[in-house]
Amino acid sequence: MRELTKEESESLFPTECHFKVICLDLIGIHKNLNKVLVDTGLQGVAFQPGLKSKAGKYISFEISLQIETHDEMLEIDQAIRSVEGVKMLL
């Protein structure tokens, strides 16, 4: 991902970002994803469970957030990716 110039960043933010997480269906994964939100200062929001894979190995979660800056978006992105069991973030 290329770094945005200050002018580009100012013109894009604030914005609503949609995150979809695909992860292993581990015990506590939903709780761990929601903890990331609290740890990054986002209160009163939670990931919504999505679909499970046919074999039940994977599950998806979705959330839409109002993001104020590019740096905030990157911080949330990195925090979500650090959760054990996360395989893909869209």
C-alpha positions, 0 to 999 in steps of 0.5 A: 500500500503506498503512502498518501500525500497530505493533500490526498489524505485530507481529501479522503478522510473522514470516511466510512470504511468497511472491513471483512475479516476471514479467519479460522473458526477458533473459540474466542475469535469473535471476542478477540476481534472485538477486543482489538476495537476497544484497544484502538479506542473504538467504543460501542461497535462490534464485528458482526458474524458473517458466513461459515465455510462449508466445512466449518473451518473458516468464518467471516466477520464484518464491520463498518467504521467511521475513520477520521485519518489514514493513520487511524485506518492503518492502525486498525488494519494492523491490529486486526491482522495481528489477531491469531487466526485471521487469514485475510482482511478485505 
